């Protein structure tokens, strides 16, 4: 009975994996046809969105099949995708214009049916010891992403610290960060853009704040639990400040989220590298230098001339 049930669960998971691949190929190859079929209207925005969803579906399907259809984490990622699809179609249903209400209603019902199948498959897969927990969910295994980068900035450590410590400076060089709002004391509210433009929010507590080191951690109910440390030390040879940043966060979906982030050009180490190049330029020149072609390449900064930074950071 146990082996037969496991085979059935694996077969369902494989079927959902192949379904993801097939749907993704259709969305990539013929987004206009898919848009008309589900009634969302055939325009540039719809085609772009469907191609994005197509990449997601293919990647998810390949991951399910590559895991031997035994890893429920990828199936839970499919569930999240189903919810996103339903939200998109629901918004289209409420929108006037070139949408087809009848086709959209049928499409929503179809996606809801697939959502049920995805949840059943994810809940049915067993943990490594062959037992499910009391809820049927796989025990949560936190897949933390850790990144660390060091940059030399041609400015004194106390000035680099002061610039970083002024929280409203952070969105100026962290491209994915929309806002940081102090809430009083050591608590602040953060809003950032995740892969595919999704917004994530959290409250953070500063747990260490000295001219040599700033550390923080997110509070409960953060969309993306995270923590980090920034260190400011004199660079060898009197070359300014050695800025060392270490970040850790637990993305929704664990390793699945990390894999999708790379697909959408949001690889964490590269993102941090680009952010630090921008803060270097801001402190040394007062602006983020822009290059031709790639925003991740910053033009050479001018030497630091002493005194208050051009970027306006407090002393």
C-alpha positions in Angstrom: 0.0 0.0 0.0 2.8 2.4 1.0 4.8 1.7 -2.2 1.8 1.9 -4.4 0.8 5.3 -2.8 4.3 6.6 -3.3 4.3 5.6 -6.9 1.0 7.3 -7.5 2.3 10.5 -5.8 5.4 10.4 -7.9 3.4 9.8 -11.1 1.2 12.8 -10.3 4.3 15.0 -9.6 5.9 14.0 -12.9 2.7 14.7 -14.7 2.6 18.2 -13.2 6.3 18.6 -14.1 5.6 17.8 -17.8 2.5 20.0 -17.7 4.6 22.9 -16.5 7.1 22.4 -19.3 4.4 22.1 -22.0 2.5 25.2 -20.8 5.7 27.2 -20.5 6.7 26.3 -24.1 3.3 27.4 -25.3 3.5 30.7 -23.4 7.0 31.4 -24.8 6.4 30.3 -28.4 2.8 31.6 -28.9 1.9 34.1 -26.2 -0.6 35.9 -28.4 -2.5 32.6 -28.9 -2.4 31.8 -25.2 -3.6 35.3 -24.4 -6.6 35.0 -26.7 -7.4 31.5 -25.5 -7.7 32.6 -21.8 -9.4 35.9 -22.7 -6.9 38.4 -21.2 -6.6 40.3 -24.5 -3.7 40.3 -26.9 -1.4 43.3 -26.4 2.3 43.9 -25.7 1.9 43.8 -21.9 0.0 40.5 -22.0 2.5 38.9 -24.3 5.5 40.0 -22.2 3.8 38.8 -19.0 3.0 35.4 -20.5 6.6 35.0 -21.7 7.8 35.7 -18.2 5.3 33.1 -16.8 6.5 30.7 -19.5 10.1 30.9 -18.3 8.8 30.3 -14.8 6.8 27.2 -15.9 9.6 25.7 -17.8 12.1 26.2 -15.0 9.7 24.8 -12.5 8.8 21.8 -14.6 12.5 21.0 -15.3 13.2 21.2 -11.6 10.4 18.9 -10.6 11.5 16.3 -13.2 15.2 16.8 -12.3 14.5 16.0 -8.7 12.9 12.7 -9.7 9.5 14.2 -8.7 10.4 13.5 -5.0 11.0 17.1 -3.8 7.8 18.8 -2.6 9.6 22.2 -2.4 9.3 22.6 -6.2 5.6 21.6 -6.1 5.0 24.3 -3.5 6.7 26.7 -5.9 4.1 25.6 -8.5 1.4 26.4 -5.9 2.8 29.9 -5.5 2.8 30.2 -9.3 -0.9 29.1 -9.5 -1.8 31.7 -6.9 0.0 34.4 -9.0 -1.8 33.2 -12.1 -5.2 33.4 -10.4 -4.4 36.9 -9.2 -3.4 38.0 -12.7 -6.5 36.6 -14.3 -8.7 38.0 -11.5 -7.3 41.4 -12.1 -8.0 41.0 -15.9 -11.6 39.9 -15.1 -12.2 43.1 -13.2 -10.7 45.3 -15.9 -12.7 46.7 -18.7 -11.5 46.5 -22.3 -10.5 43.7 -24.5 -10.9 40.9 -22.0 -13.3 38.0 -22.6 -15.2 37.4 -19.4 -16.4 33.9 -20.4 -13.0 32.7 -21.4 -11.4 34.2 -18.3 -13.9 32.5 -16.0 -13.1 29.2 -17.7 -9.4 29.9 -17.4 -9.7 30.8 -13.7 -11.6 27.5 -13.0 -9.0 25.5 -14.9 -6.1 27.1 -12.9 -8.0 26.5 -9.7 -8.3 22.8 -10.6 -4.5 22.7 -11.3 -3.9 24.4 -8.0 -5.8 21.7 -6.2 -3.7 19.0 -7.9 -0.5 20.8 -7.1 -1.5 21.1 -3.4 -2.4 17.4 -3.3 0.9 16.4 -4.9 3.0 18.6 -2.6 1.1 17.4 0.5 1.3 13.8 -0.5 5.1 13.5 -0.9 6.8 12.1 2.1 9.8 13.3 4.0 13.1 11.6 3.8 12.3 9.1 6.6 9.1 8.0 4.9 6.7 9.8 7.3 4.7 12.9 6.7 4.2 15.3 9.6 0.8 15.6 11.2 -0.4 18.2 8.7 0.9 16.4 5.7 3.4 19.2 4.9 7.1 18.6 4.5 9.0 20.0 7.6 10.3 23.4 6.7 14.0 23.3 5.8 15.4 26.8 5.7 17.6 27.3 2.7 19.6 30.4 3.6 21.4 32.4 1.0 24.6 34.0 2.2 26.6 36.6 0.3 29.6 38.6 1.2 31.6 41.3 -0.6 34.4 43.7 0.3 35.0 47.0 -1.4 37.6 49.7 -0.8 36.2 53.3 -0.8 38.4 56.3 -1.0 37.0 58.1 2.1 37.6 57.9 5.9 35.8 55.0 7.8 33.7 57.4 9.9 32.3 59.1 6.8 31.4 55.8 5.1 29.8 54.7 8.3 27.8 58.0 8.6 26.6 57.7 5.0 25.4 54.1 5.5 23.9 54.8 8.9 21.6 57.5 7.3 18.9 55.0 6.2 17.3 57.1 3.5 20.6 56.9 1.7 20.3 53.1 1.2 17.7 53.2 -1.7 20.0 55.6 -3.6 22.4 52.8 -4.3 20.5 49.6 -3.6 18.6 49.3 -6.8 16.0 46.8 -5.5 15.3 48.7 -2.3 12.3 51.1 -2.6 12.2 52.7 0.8 13.5 52.5 4.4 11.3 54.2 7.0 12.5 54.7 10.6 9.8 53.6 13.1 11.5 54.8 16.2 14.3 53.5 18.3 16.2 50.8 16.5 13.3 49.6 14.3 12.7 50.5 10.7 10.3 49.4 7.9 11.8 48.2 4.6 10.1 47.7 1.1 12.0 46.1 -1.7 11.3 44.7 -5.2 11.9 41.0 -5.7 12.2 39.0 -8.9 9.6 39.7 -11.5 8.7 43.0 -9.8 7.1 41.4 -6.7 7.3 43.6 -3.6 8.5 42.3 -0.2 8.3 44.1 3.1 9.7 43.6 6.6 10.5 45.4 9.8 14.2 45.2 10.9 15.9 45.8 14.2 19.4 47.2 14.4 21.2 45.1 17.0 24.7 46.7 16.7 25.5 50.3 15.8 29.1 51.5 16.2 31.4 53.4 13.8 33.1 50.1 13.1 30.1 47.8 12.6 26.4 47.8 11.9 24.3 44.7 12.3 20.6 44.1 11.9 18.0 41.3 11.7 14.4 41.2 10.4 11.6 40.8 12.9 8.8 38.2 12.9 6.4 38.0 9.9 9.0 39.3 7.5 8.2 38.4 3.9 11.9 37.4 3.5 13.7 36.8 6.9 17.1 38.3 6.7 20.1 39.6 8.7 23.4 41.3 7.9 26.5 43.0 9.0 28.4 46.0 7.6 31.9 46.6 8.8 34.0 49.8 8.3 37.8 49.5 8.8 40.8 51.5 7.6 42.1 50.2 4.3 45.7 49.1 4.1 48.1 51.8 3.0 45.9 54.7 4.0 43.6 54.1 0.9 40.4 55.0 2.7 37.9 52.4 4.0 37.5 48.7 3.6 33.8 48.2 3.5 32.8 44.6 4.2 29.1 43.5 3.8 27.7 40.1 4.8 24.0 39.3 4.1 21.9 36.2 4.9 18.3 35.7 3.9 15.7 32.9 3.6 13.7 33.4 0.3 10.2 31.9 0.0 10.6 28.5 -1.6 14.2 28.1 -0.5 16.5 26.7 -3.2 13.7 27.1 -5.7 13.5 30.8 -5.2 17.3 31.1 -5.5 17.2 29.2 -8.8 14.3 31.4 -10.2 16.1 34.6 -9.1 19.1 33.7 -11.2 16.8 33.1 -14.2 15.4 36.6 -13.8 18.8 38.2 -13.5 18.6 38.8 -9.7 21.6 36.6 -8.7 22.3 37.7 -5.0 26.1 38.0 -5.2 26.0 40.0 -8.4 23.3 42.2 -7.0 25.4 43.0 -3.9 28.4 43.7 -6.0 26.5 46.2 -8.2 25.1 47.9 -5.1 28.6 48.3 -3.6 30.0 49.7 -6.8 27.2 52.3 -6.7 27.8 53.3 -3.1 31.5 53.6 -3.8 30.7 56.1 -6.7 28.2 58.0 -4.6 30.6 58.6 -1.7 33.6 59.4 -3.9 31.9 61.5 -6.5 28.5 62.4 -5.2 26.6 60.6 -7.9 26.1 57.1 -9.3 28.1 57.1 -12.6 26.2 55.5 -15.4 27.9 53.6 -18.2 26.8 52.7 -21.6 25.2 49.4 -22.0 25.2 47.9 -18.5 24.0 49.6 -15.3 26.1 47.1 -13.4 29.3 48.7 -14.6 30.2 52.0 -12.9 32.6 54.4 -14.5 35.9 55.1 -12.5 35.2 57.4 -9.5 37.2 60.5 -8.8 39.6 60.5 -5.8 38.2 61.5 -2.5 39.1 65.1 -1.7 38.5 65.2 2.0 35.9 66.8 4.2 32.1 66.2 3.9 31.2 63.7 1.2 29.6 65.1 -2.0 26.8 62.6 -1.4 25.7 64.6 1.6 26.3 61.9 4.3 26.5 63.4 7.8 29.8 63.6 9.6 
